[in-house]
Amino acid sequence: MNDYLLNDEDRSFRAEVRAFLQRELAPRAAAIEDREDWDAVKTVVRALGEAGYLRLMFRDLYKGSLQSPGLTHATILSEEAAAINYAFDTTIATATSCAYPLHRYAQPEVRERYLTGIIEGAEIGAICVTEPNVGSDSAGMETTITFDEATDEWVINGFKRYISNASVADTYIVYGISDPTVPPQKGMSAVVVPKNTKGISFPRNYTFMGRRGCIVGEVEFSDCRVPANHLLDKPNAGFRIMLSMFNFERVILGGSGLGVARSAFAIATEHAQRRESFGQKLGCKQLIWDKVAEMSWRIDAAELITYRAAKLYDAGTLSAKELMKPASMAKLVSTETANFCADQTVQILGGNGLTKEYGRAEQLYRDARALPIVGGSSEMVKYLIASVDLPQIKPNL
Ligand SMILES: Cc1cc2nc3c(=O)[nH]c(=O)nc-3n(C[C@H](O)[C@H](O)[C@H](O)COP(=O)(O)OP(=O)(O)OC[C@H]3O[C@@H](n4cnc5c(N)ncnc54)[C@H](O)[C@@H]3O)c2cc1C
């Protein structure tokens, strides 16, 4: 790891948060993976919140020692957490993605009520975009958010699926169509829905091949009503709010990918230097060198691209539109690198790579597979990248 783009403050933050996670998360990682122990997840979320790490994205609310908290440090936190347990990392990344629109777009009393608990680690947040008929094509969502003038309430009806932290979250940011007479980009709204609201239910949770311990499920809204002030920003501003969230979420996912890739690489290189085959260390074989070299340069490339995007974001000089390409590249390169490294590590370990008895290679392989799908699939972020390079052409989605 070269961390070429990081400065001394970033490095000292990395050392601090790594020690913190070794103390708080590492001893609970097996319980999260093997027993999907939600209490273990919550305990570490609480500890992170109390230490101030869940407010890194909010400079006005930050209380720690950093001179310039922001996305670079949030990405370092994500990388370090994912290196130990990616499921845990997704729980805090989702909570931060919920906190971000609350901080930026909620009315003061709503912001105070729901943001505080999340950044203190006392409460959990969730984001509801995906639906049974709508994933990548999020503009096509069917959930409706209508205003009832008689009661001064927003009324939500719809069905969301694949929602991280569903049923365990205290606060849900829900996106839906509020004006069906205009294109969805201009007719979508976002509202804040607390868990105990009448009309919200959680039909079921899913069983995924990886990310064990991060609860993902369905959320149904049936004539679910929230007060008028629970709207984020203005009516029909939802699509813009969603896009502004994606830039920082994709850089944080770059950190997640790096963490998973780094852990896999450590397992592979340790094994290649210890295991003997045909009378020599496995690592002496050229075909193994090839795999190690490719993992190594891919991790370095992912690191450079991810922290370039984080630094650009923190500099605050680029518009959301200008940040879209570097953030998409961070997400694409890091998450594909995580998959590549997890896959090659299993191969280098042979049978040991497929069993739980010989370590975490098989877990990393299962966990990594979600990364190129969540938060904008590899295909979708490639469209975003190419759309900047081919400004005269509208992509044929
Ligand atoms: C573990 C997990 C956690 C999640 N957490 C959340 C959450 O907290 N909140 C939330 O709202 N959502 C969440 N999601 C949903 C996630 O964002 C979607 O799965 C993702 O956007 C893809 O949507 P989809 O699964 O419906 O696939 P689809 O959109 O149906 O796509 C299927 C495949 O086709 C490809 N594809 C689609 N359209 C095109 C095209 N035009 N050209 C080429 N290829 C295309 C996609 O890239 C993908 O590979 C989560 C998903 C998972 C698996």
The ligand as a Tripos MOL2 file, in Angstrom:
@<TRIPOS>MOLECULE
LIG
   53    58     1     0     0
SMALL
NO_CHARGES

@<TRIPOS>ATOM
      1 C1        -26.8100   -6.7430   -0.6930 C.3       1 LIG1
      2 C2        -27.5930   -5.6280   -1.3250 C.ar      1 LIG1
      3 C3        -27.8910   -4.4700   -0.5910 C.ar      1 LIG1
      4 C4        -28.6390   -3.4410   -1.1660 C.ar      1 LIG1
      5 N1        -28.9710   -2.3310   -0.4190 N.ar      1 LIG1
      6 C5        -29.8080   -1.3960   -0.9540 C.ar      1 LIG1
      7 C6        -30.3040   -0.3010   -0.1500 C.ar      1 LIG1
      8 O1        -29.9380   -0.1440    1.0120 O.2       1 LIG1
      9 N2        -31.1900    0.5570   -0.7140 N.ar      1 LIG1
     10 C7        -31.6260    0.4250   -1.9990 C.ar      1 LIG1
     11 O2        -32.4340    1.2300   -2.4380 O.2       1 LIG1
     12 N3        -31.1600   -0.5820   -2.7870 N.ar      1 LIG1
     13 C8        -30.2790   -1.4910   -2.2940 C.ar      1 LIG1
     14 N4        -29.8370   -2.5510   -3.0690 N.ar      1 LIG1
     15 C9        -30.2870   -2.6600   -4.4390 C.3       1 LIG1
     16 C10       -29.1990   -2.3740   -5.4590 C.3       1 LIG1
     17 O3        -28.9540   -0.9970   -5.5150 O.3       1 LIG1
     18 C11       -29.6680   -2.9640   -6.7860 C.3       1 LIG1
     19 O4        -29.5700   -4.3860   -6.6580 O.3       1 LIG1
     20 C12       -28.8800   -2.4840   -7.9730 C.3       1 LIG1
     21 O5        -29.1480   -1.1270   -8.2220 O.3       1 LIG1
     22 C13       -29.2140   -3.2930   -9.2380 C.3       1 LIG1
     23 O6        -30.5970   -3.3670   -9.4140 O.3       1 LIG1
     24 P1        -31.2960   -4.7970   -9.6810 P.3       1 LIG1
     25 O7        -30.7870   -5.7590   -8.6830 O.co2     1 LIG1
     26 O8        -32.7540   -4.5810   -9.7590 O.co2     1 LIG1
     27 O9        -30.7440   -5.2700  -11.0750 O.3       1 LIG1
     28 P2        -31.2470   -4.7530  -12.5290 P.3       1 LIG1
     29 O10       -31.3920   -3.2700  -12.5640 O.co2     1 LIG1
     30 O11       -32.4140   -5.5690  -12.9460 O.co2     1 LIG1
     31 O12       -29.9830   -5.1550  -13.4340 O.3       1 LIG1
     32 C14       -29.6110   -6.5290  -13.6170 C.3       1 LIG1
     33 C15       -28.2860   -6.5360  -14.3850 C.3       1 LIG1
     34 O13       -28.4800   -5.9380  -15.6590 O.3       1 LIG1
     35 C16       -27.5910   -4.8410  -15.8120 C.3       1 LIG1
     36 N5        -28.2700   -3.7890  -16.5560 N.ar      1 LIG1
     37 C17       -29.4280   -3.1710  -16.2190 C.ar      1 LIG1
     38 N6        -29.7400   -2.2550  -17.1650 N.ar      1 LIG1
     39 C18       -28.7530   -2.3060  -18.1040 C.ar      1 LIG1
     40 C19       -28.4870   -1.6060  -19.3240 C.ar      1 LIG1
     41 N7        -29.2850   -0.6130  -19.7430 N.pl3     1 LIG1
     42 N8        -27.3790   -1.9330  -20.0190 N.ar      1 LIG1
     43 C20       -26.5510   -2.9170  -19.5760 C.ar      1 LIG1
     44 N9        -26.7440   -3.6070  -18.4560 N.ar      1 LIG1
     45 C21       -27.8290   -3.3000  -17.7140 C.ar      1 LIG1
     46 C22       -27.2120   -4.3900  -14.3980 C.3       1 LIG1
     47 O14       -25.9890   -3.7300  -14.3640 O.3       1 LIG1
     48 C23       -27.1830   -5.7340  -13.6830 C.3       1 LIG1
     49 O15       -25.9390   -6.3510  -13.9130 O.3       1 LIG1
     50 C24       -29.0650   -3.5630   -2.5110 C.ar      1 LIG1
     51 C25       -28.7420   -4.7150   -3.2390 C.ar      1 LIG1
     52 C26       -28.0260   -5.7380   -2.6680 C.ar      1 LIG1
     53 C27       -27.7100   -6.9570   -3.4950 C.3       1 LIG1
@<TRIPOS>BOND
     1     1     2 1
     2     2     3 ar
     3     2    52 ar
     4     3     4 ar
     5     4     5 ar
     6     4    50 ar
     7     5     6 ar
     8     6     7 ar
     9     6    13 1
    10     7     8 2
    11     7     9 ar
    12     9    10 ar
    13    10    11 2
    14    10    12 ar
    15    12    13 ar
    16    13    14 ar
    17    14    15 1
    18    14    50 ar
    19    15    16 1
    20    16    17 1
    21    16    18 1
    22    18    19 1
    23    18    20 1
    24    20    21 1
    25    20    22 1
    26    22    23 1
    27    23    24 1
    28    24    25 2
    29    24    26 1
    30    24    27 1
    31    27    28 1
    32    28    29 2
    33    28    30 1
    34    28    31 1
    35    31    32 1
    36    32    33 1
    37    33    34 1
    38    33    48 1
    39    34    35 1
    40    35    36 1
    41    35    46 1
    42    36    37 ar
    43    36    45 ar
    44    37    38 ar
    45    38    39 ar
    46    39    40 ar
    47    39    45 ar
    48    40    41 1
    49    40    42 ar
    50    42    43 ar
    51    43    44 ar
    52    44    45 ar
    53    46    47 1
    54    46    48 1
    55    48    49 1
    56    50    51 ar
    57    51    52 ar
    58    52    53 1
@<TRIPOS>SUBSTRUCTURE
     1 LIG1         1 GROUP 0 **** ****
